[in-house]
Structures are given as C-alpha cells and as structure tokens.
Amino acid sequence: MCQQCAFCGHEFLDEPNSNGPALAENTQKLLMYDRAKADAEANKNNKQQVIGAKGTVITRTPHRPTLKPIYVQCHCFQQENIRSDGSDQGSSCKINCTDPVSKMRYPRDVNGMPTCPICKCMCQAAYKIGSQQAILSLRQQGKLKGETGGALFPSVGERKRQANAA
C-alpha cells in the first residue's frame, strides 16, 4: 500500500490482520445486498413476485448494509537505525537514513541520536480507511495535534477487544 499517513505524512501504512474477518463479513453483506436489490428490480420491472430469504415478497429496494470499518496503521515508530557508526546493518529505516534530495546520510545529533525524519517519527496512528480527508481537515484547522490518533480512533488493543466482543 503506497499512501501517506494522514498524521505524519510518511508512507509506512498497512492494514492490520484484524481487517481480514471484517473484509470477509463486508463482502458477504454486499453480496446479499446485491442479490436483494436485483430481486427488487425484477419485481418492479417484470411485475413478478420474487420471494426473499425470509419467505416474504420483496417489494422495495433494500437498505444498503452497515459495513464493519477497515483500518490502516502507520509503522513509523518501528523505523530506526540503532547503529552510530553509519552502518545500515540492523537498520529498519526504509530510506536508510539518506536524504532523498542530496543522497547524503543524515548526521547524528550531539547525543548520538539520528536526525533522519523517518527514524525520529514515533507515529503509530491507526484510523479508518476513508477518514484521511477528515483527519487532514482537522489538522489544518489546528483541532488535531500530534502524530498519533489519540482518543479519536481506537487503538490496536481496543480493536482487538471489539473484535472479540463481536
């Protein structure tokens, strides 16, 4: 997935494993909706009676189903170069601490910490797919600060608790 995180702007997003069951359930709901919609259209156009799954005659177009949310999560907090000797061995930094413009390595600060913007970023935001524009709008208005989702969006632990409760 090559999209930018709405919180930090880096491209280290992926979908957590918890999306698998939600995607499967959403697909099933949409298939059932499409069938019911086609049956309703057949009733309307052909004046024939189509019996639905519950044994009743379908007379109107069904409501679109409520789908489970699908999340993305930023993994910037996992990017780091722990070596102070300039080596990339053991580094998980996706840009290898190299400035894309000058092609030079980012230096270390006086404390020996990396100055690479990727390695310094501690973003681990998780948010619903489709909410990027709302998040960006809130950030531009100054109503949302920081690099993580905070209380606006459920944490990984909360999503697991919600999944187990369902």
N, C-alpha and C positions, 0 to 999 in steps of 0.2 A: 504494500500500500504506500503510495507516494503522495501523501497530502501533509500539509503543515498542521501542527498542533495549534489550536485556537488560543492557547495560553502563552506558549513560549515562541512559537513560530518555527520550531525545528521539525524535521521530517522523520521522527522516530516513533511513529504511531503504529499500532497494530490492534487487532481485535482479540480480546481475551477469550480463553476456551469456553467461558460461560455463555458465549454467544451461540454455540452450537445447538443446544436444545431450544433456545428461543427462535433461531432461524428455522429449525425443523417445524416447530409449532406454528410459526407465522406462515410458512409455506402451505401447511395443511389447511389453516384457516382460509387462506386466499384461494386455494383450490375449491374448497367447499363454497365459498362466496361466488366464485366464477360459475360453478355449476348451478347454484340457486338463481343467479342473475340470468343465465341462459334459459333456465326453465321459465322464469317470469316473462322474459321476452317472447318465448314461444307461446305462452298463454295469451299474451297481449296481441301478438301478430296473427296467430292462427285461430284464435278463439277456441282453442282446445284446452282441456284441463290436464295439467301436469300435477301429479301428486308428489309432495315433498317428502323428506326423510321422516317427518313425524306423522305422515299419513293424511295430511291436510292439503287442500288445493292451494297452489301458490297463485296469489292474485296480484302481488305487487313486488317491485324490486326490493331485495333485502338491503339492510343497512350494511355499510362497509364494516368489517370486523375490527375490533380493537386489537392491535398487534403488540407483542412484547417489545420493549426497547432493545436496541442493539448498540453496544458501546464501542468506543475506541479508547486506548490508553497510551499515554506518552511514556517513553522509556528513557528520557534524557538522564534521569537520576542513575541509570546503570552505565552511562558512558564515562569512562575515566582512564587516565594514563597515570599509573601509580609509580612509574619509573622516573627518577630525577636525572638520570644520565643521558636523556634524549633518545633512548631506545624505545621502540614500539613493542618490544616483547612483553606480553602480558597485558597490553593495552586493549581496551574495548572501545576506544574512541573511533567513531565511524569515519572521521575525517583525518585521523592520525595526527591530530593537533597541528594541522597545517593550514595556514591562511589560504583560502581558495584564490585570492587575487594575487598575492605576492609569491605564492608557492613556498613560503618560508615557514618554519616551525614557530609556533607561538612560544615565547620565552616563559620561564618560571618567574614568579614574583619573589620578593626578598625573603619570604618564608619557605620558598621551595614549592609552592603550590602552583598548579597550572593556570595560565591565563587564557587558555583555549575556551571560547564561549560555550562550546559543547560540554566540555568537562566540568565547567563551573555551574552549568544549569542543573538544578535539582527538581525540575518539573516531573511530576508523576500524575498529572491530571487524567481523570477518566470522565468521559462525558458521552451523552447520547449522540449517535450519528444523526446529523441533521440540525444539531443545535449550535454548530460553529458560528453561523451568522449572528445569532442572538448573543453569544459569548463575545464575539468581536465588537458588537454594538455596545454592550455593557462596558467593555474595556475602554472604548473610545470616549464614552461618556464619563469615565472615571468612577463608575459604580462598582467595578470589579478590579481588584488589585492583586498582585502576586502571581506566582507561576502555577499554582495548583487550584483545583476546583473547589476546595474548601467544602462548606456545607451545602453549596448549591447542587452538587451532584454526588451520588452515593459512592463511597469508597469501594474498593475491591471486596473487602470484608463484608460490607453491607450488602453488596450484590449477591455474595455467596449465601448470606442469611436469607435474603429474599428468595433466592432460587430454592433453598432447602425448605422454606416455608410453603412454597407453591406445590 
